[in-house]
Amino acid sequence: MFGRLEYDPSKGCSKPYRPITDSEYARSQYISDAKRYIECMQDAAEADSKYASSVIEEGLEKSMDDFMAEVRRGY
């Protein structure tokens, strides 16, 4: 059986650091950076999900084609 798969969509994204000061500009910049970070993770997860689905679909098609070729050859 397979072990537990770990997935981290944040690997390619830059996590923002909390601002050192309490200025409105620093707070605003942090919020903006946080939104970009979340969007990056969502985009990465969506792209990875599409890729995984494509690979699974291709594997299924190949397995079905291989099986049907075996059936056509006789059993």
Wavefront OBJ file of the C-alpha trace (Angstrom):
o trace
v 0.000 0.000 0.000
v 1.097 3.537 -0.613
v 2.305 5.728 2.177
v 0.705 9.034 2.966
v 1.367 11.570 0.244
v 2.354 15.010 1.438
v 1.568 18.019 -0.731
v 2.675 21.602 -0.232
v 1.448 24.083 -2.860
v 3.459 26.885 -1.237
v 6.862 25.581 -2.399
v 6.956 27.900 -5.430
v 5.355 30.859 -3.679
v 6.928 33.576 -1.550
v 5.360 33.722 1.897
v 5.123 37.304 3.133
v 6.768 38.348 6.375
v 4.809 40.203 9.007
v 5.657 43.865 9.044
v 8.043 45.121 11.680
v 6.217 48.403 12.120
v 2.566 49.180 12.726
v 2.370 51.791 9.992
v -0.626 51.799 7.681
v 1.679 51.416 4.676
v 3.371 48.309 6.160
v -0.009 46.797 7.028
v -1.396 47.515 3.571
v 1.686 46.047 1.910
v 1.480 42.911 4.065
v -2.173 42.391 3.164
v -1.373 42.855 -0.526
v 1.535 40.413 -0.321
v -0.653 37.910 1.571
v -3.298 38.039 -1.167
v -0.653 37.354 -3.822
v 0.696 34.456 -1.735
v -2.742 32.875 -1.411
v -3.415 33.334 -5.141
v -0.049 31.757 -5.933
v -0.848 28.713 -3.795
v -4.315 28.392 -5.348
v -2.850 28.642 -8.869
v -0.157 26.068 -8.033
v -2.686 23.644 -6.566
v -5.012 24.057 -9.547
v -2.193 23.496 -12.051
v -0.948 20.452 -10.140
v -4.469 19.067 -9.904
v -4.986 19.439 -13.658
v -1.638 17.771 -14.324
v -2.412 14.877 -11.959
v -5.836 14.369 -13.541
v -4.268 14.325 -16.994
v -1.654 11.750 -15.972
v -4.302 9.557 -14.341
v -6.548 9.792 -17.400
v -3.674 8.866 -19.720
v -2.778 5.919 -17.487
v -6.367 4.719 -17.487
v -6.613 4.975 -21.277
v -3.352 3.080 -21.735
v -4.425 0.340 -19.319
v -7.778 -0.021 -21.051
v -6.115 -0.107 -24.490
v -3.625 -2.732 -23.305
v -6.415 -4.861 -21.843
v -8.599 -4.579 -24.934
v -5.650 -5.570 -27.141
v -5.145 -8.615 -24.904
v -8.831 -9.536 -25.218
v -8.731 -9.165 -29.000
v -5.725 -11.516 -29.193
v -7.722 -14.137 -27.370
v -7.474 -15.442 -23.867
l 1 2 3 4 5 6 7 8 9 10 11 12 13 14 15 16 17 18 19 20 21 22 23 24 25 26 27 28 29 30 31 32 33 34 35 36 37 38 39 40 41 42 43 44 45 46 47 48 49 50 51 52 53 54 55 56 57 58 59 60 61 62 63 64 65 66 67 68 69 70 71 72 73 74 75
